[in-house]
């Protein structure tokens, strides 16, 4: 074989080997092992404006309030679409007293049309023995949320100061402290959404909690002069005392969440 033919043969063989490598691979459908990053931000607001723990606010009943603690569990946090659903976490703890909190999660869904979650802990989590949970887990002993006397959890810690005189922008003289709990205070909510990945292939979900709506939903109103303390007290025969206050607060709080 001449030198020219040998060179031509080598070039043809090289081209055959290179062509498959240059060919565009077919798109691979999303499998169960593939996930989309999701950036979840929990944002506290007051009537739509950024919440500030140093600010005195006026409630629907005309009281001045200063919120010093807002800490709560979200549970069964689930996205869904027409094809299925995916739970992002079973329970997590959020302290938004000092502003928004962010969690970086992941989902197997490429889009979501509905968000479903609970405020507090469902019974199957609320009654798990504490000694079976790692101390630093959201429901562990270091969370500061466990009612050891009741062998269950507090769902929402809502504390601060108030005054019955509107317009007081100084130190407020009275305290309030309302801690919901027990299975009867657990609430669930579904919110329609249209969630898709952004240009960086990351989904972003901003869940807002409007603290002003802890005091009214347009119908019911929380008047702190009628009840400023609830820590799940029971009487000598095991009956929950003043449970109507806790139930009202639980209903107001779950309605205060929205998606932006």
C-alpha positions in Angstrom: 0.0 0.0 0.0 1.3 3.4 -1.0 2.2 6.0 1.7 -0.7 8.2 0.5 -3.2 5.4 0.8 -2.0 4.6 4.3 -2.4 8.2 5.3 -5.9 8.3 3.9 -6.9 5.2 5.7 -5.7 6.7 9.0 -7.7 9.9 8.5 -10.9 7.9 7.6 -10.6 5.8 10.8 -10.0 8.9 12.9 -13.1 10.5 11.5 -15.2 7.4 12.2 -14.0 7.4 15.8 -14.6 11.2 16.3 -18.1 11.4 14.8 -20.0 9.5 17.5 -18.3 11.7 20.2 -19.5 14.9 18.5 -23.0 13.6 18.1 -25.4 15.3 20.7 -26.6 12.9 23.3 -30.4 12.4 23.5 -32.1 14.1 26.5 -32.4 11.8 29.5 -35.8 11.9 31.2 -35.8 12.8 34.9 -35.4 9.7 37.0 -36.2 9.2 40.7 -32.6 9.9 41.6 -32.5 13.3 40.0 -33.4 16.4 42.0 -34.0 20.1 41.6 -32.5 22.5 44.3 -35.2 24.5 46.1 -34.4 27.6 48.1 -37.2 28.0 50.8 -37.3 31.4 52.6 -39.6 31.9 55.5 -40.2 35.7 55.7 -42.0 37.5 58.6 -43.9 40.6 57.7 -46.4 43.0 59.3 -49.2 44.1 56.9 -46.9 43.2 54.0 -43.9 45.3 55.2 -40.8 43.7 56.6 -41.3 42.7 60.3 -39.0 44.3 62.8 -38.8 43.0 66.4 -37.8 46.4 67.7 -40.9 48.0 66.4 -44.2 48.6 68.3 -47.2 47.8 66.1 -50.9 48.5 66.5 -53.2 45.5 66.3 -56.7 45.2 64.9 -58.1 45.6 68.5 -56.2 48.9 68.9 -53.5 47.5 71.3 -49.8 48.3 70.9 -47.6 45.2 70.7 -43.9 44.5 70.5 -43.1 40.9 69.4 -40.0 39.5 71.2 -40.3 35.8 70.1 -41.8 34.0 67.1 -40.8 30.4 66.7 -42.7 27.6 65.2 -42.8 24.1 63.6 -43.8 23.5 60.0 -44.6 19.9 59.2 -45.4 17.6 56.2 -44.1 20.3 53.9 -45.1 18.9 50.5 -45.1 20.1 46.9 -47.4 18.5 44.3 -48.5 18.7 40.7 -50.8 16.7 38.4 -48.3 13.9 38.2 -47.6 13.4 41.9 -46.1 14.9 45.0 -42.9 15.1 47.0 -42.4 15.9 50.7 -39.5 18.2 51.4 -39.4 17.5 55.2 -41.5 16.0 57.8 -40.9 18.6 60.5 -38.6 21.6 60.8 -38.3 24.5 63.3 -38.1 28.1 62.4 -37.3 31.1 64.6 -38.1 34.2 62.6 -38.0 36.7 65.4 -35.0 38.5 63.9 -36.0 38.2 60.2 -36.2 35.7 57.3 -34.7 32.2 57.5 -33.7 30.2 54.4 -33.4 26.4 53.9 -31.8 24.8 50.8 -33.8 21.7 50.0 -34.3 19.5 47.0 -37.3 18.1 45.1 -37.8 15.4 42.5 -40.6 17.6 40.9 -39.8 19.8 37.9 -42.7 22.1 38.7 -45.3 22.5 41.5 -48.9 23.7 41.5 -49.7 23.2 45.2 -48.0 23.6 48.6 -49.4 21.7 51.6 -48.0 22.0 55.1 -48.9 21.9 58.8 -48.3 24.4 61.5 -47.2 22.5 64.6 -46.6 18.8 64.7 -49.1 16.0 63.6 -49.9 13.4 66.2 -47.6 10.8 64.8 -44.6 13.2 65.5 -46.0 15.0 68.5 -46.0 11.8 70.6 -42.7 10.3 69.5 -40.6 9.5 72.7 -38.1 12.3 73.1 -35.3 9.8 74.1 -35.5 8.3 70.6 -34.6 11.6 68.8 -31.1 13.0 68.4 -30.8 16.1 70.7 -29.9 18.5 67.9 -32.7 17.4 65.6 -35.6 20.0 65.0 -37.7 17.9 67.4 -34.8 17.0 69.7 -34.4 18.0 73.3 -32.2 21.0 72.4 -35.0 22.6 70.4 -36.5 24.1 73.6 -40.0 23.1 72.3 -40.8 20.0 74.3 -43.3 20.1 77.2 -41.7 17.5 79.4 -44.7 17.6 81.8 -47.0 16.7 78.9 -44.8 14.4 76.9 -45.5 16.4 73.7 -44.4 19.6 72.0 -45.2 23.3 71.9 -46.1 24.2 68.3 -45.7 28.0 68.2 -44.0 30.3 70.7 -45.5 33.8 70.5 -44.3 36.3 73.1 -43.9 40.0 73.6 -45.3 43.1 75.4 -48.4 45.1 74.9 -50.3 48.2 76.0 -54.0 49.1 75.8 -53.2 52.7 75.0 -52.9 53.2 71.2 -49.9 55.1 70.0 -47.5 54.2 72.8 -44.1 53.9 71.0 -42.1 53.5 74.2 -41.7 50.6 76.6 -45.0 48.6 76.8 -46.0 47.7 80.3 -47.8 44.3 80.0 -46.5 40.9 78.9 -48.1 38.2 76.7 -46.9 34.7 76.1 -49.0 32.2 74.1 -47.7 28.8 73.3 -50.0 26.6 71.3 -49.7 22.8 71.6 -51.7 19.6 72.0 -53.0 17.7 69.0 -56.1 19.9 68.9 -54.0 23.0 67.9 -52.3 21.3 64.9 -53.4 23.0 61.6 -52.9 22.2 58.0 -53.1 24.4 54.9 -52.9 24.1 51.1 -51.9 27.1 49.0 -52.0 27.1 45.1 -48.6 28.0 43.6 -46.9 28.1 40.2 -43.3 27.0 41.0 -40.7 26.4 38.3 -36.9 26.4 38.2 -35.2 29.7 37.5 -32.4 30.4 35.0 -30.0 28.7 37.4 -32.2 25.6 37.6 -33.1 26.4 41.2 -36.7 26.7 42.5 -37.4 29.6 44.9 -40.3 29.6 47.3 -41.0 32.6 49.6 -43.4 31.6 52.3 -44.5 34.7 54.2 -46.1 34.9 57.7 -48.0 38.1 58.3 -47.7 38.6 62.1 -50.4 41.2 62.0 -52.9 38.5 61.1 -52.1 36.7 64.3 -54.5 39.2 65.8 -57.3 39.1 63.2 -58.5 37.3 60.2 -61.2 39.8 59.4 -63.7 38.0 61.6 -62.1 36.8 64.8 -59.9 39.1 66.8 -57.3 38.4 69.4 -57.7 40.9 72.2 -54.8 40.4 74.7 -56.8 42.0 77.5 -59.1 39.0 77.2 -56.3 36.4 77.3 -52.6 37.0 77.2 -51.2 33.8 78.5 -51.6 30.1 77.5 -49.1 27.4 78.0 -51.3 24.3 77.8 -52.3 24.2 81.4 -54.6 21.4 82.6 -56.7 21.2 85.8 -56.5 18.4 88.4 -58.6 16.0 86.3 -56.6 16.5 83.2 -58.9 19.0 81.4 -57.2 21.7 79.3 -57.9 25.2 80.8 -59.0 28.0 78.5 -58.6 25.9 75.4 -60.8 28.3 73.3 -58.0 30.9 73.4 -55.5 28.3 72.1 -57.8 27.2 69.3 -58.5 30.8 68.3 -54.8 31.6 68.1 -54.1 28.4 66.1 -56.8 29.3 63.6 -55.5 32.9 63.2 -51.8 31.7 62.9 -52.3 29.2 60.1 -54.3 31.7 58.1 -51.4 34.2 58.3 -49.3 32.3 55.8 -49.1 33.1 52.1 -46.8 32.5 49.2 -45.1 35.3 47.2 
